[in-house]
Amino acid sequence: MNLKDRKVKKQVQAKLVYEQVRRSRKVCGMSKSVLFVIYINDMPEVVSNMIQLFADDTKIFSQISSQEDHALLQEDLQHLEAWASKWQLRFNSTKCKVMHLGHSNLIV
């Protein structure tokens, strides 16, 4: 998450102060990893399938047994793409993988 060129609001005594974010491991006493988790906290709300978040990894999974299941998963991927665009994040497509469990593929 790029915090450069952003300002944070904090209270100093009885006054609200806006301060430029400096490049540091902590912002307002919180580590960047905690801020990132807060930043992505609403991601599961945009999908209907199961999703797991761990650090900066995202896994979405579903059992595909019909054309409708396939369409729902594709819709969720599009929702995630829109979410990422809204928050100016991107998924690394070179790291995206599909894991298939079962004896046959459903031809869709």
C-alpha positions, 0 to 999 in steps of 0.5 A: 500500500502506498502511503506516500503523498497522503495526510493523516488526521490525529488529535494533539491535545485538543486540536486536530492536526493533519500531518504528511505521512512519512516513509516509515515502518509505522503510521500513527503507531500502526504497522503497514501490515495492520493498515493493509489488513484494514484496507482490504477488510471489505473485500469479502463483501463483494463476492458470493463465493468463499474467499480467504485472505492471508497477508497479501494473498487472496484465494477464492474458491467454489464447487463448480457443478453447473453452468450457473456455478461457473457464471457466479465464479466469473462474476465474483472475479469481475467484482474483485477486479472492480474492487481492486480498481476502485482502491487502486490495487492490482492483482498479480496475474502471473501468480494466479493459479487454478486448482482443480479437484475431481475426476473430470472437468465440466465443459463450460 
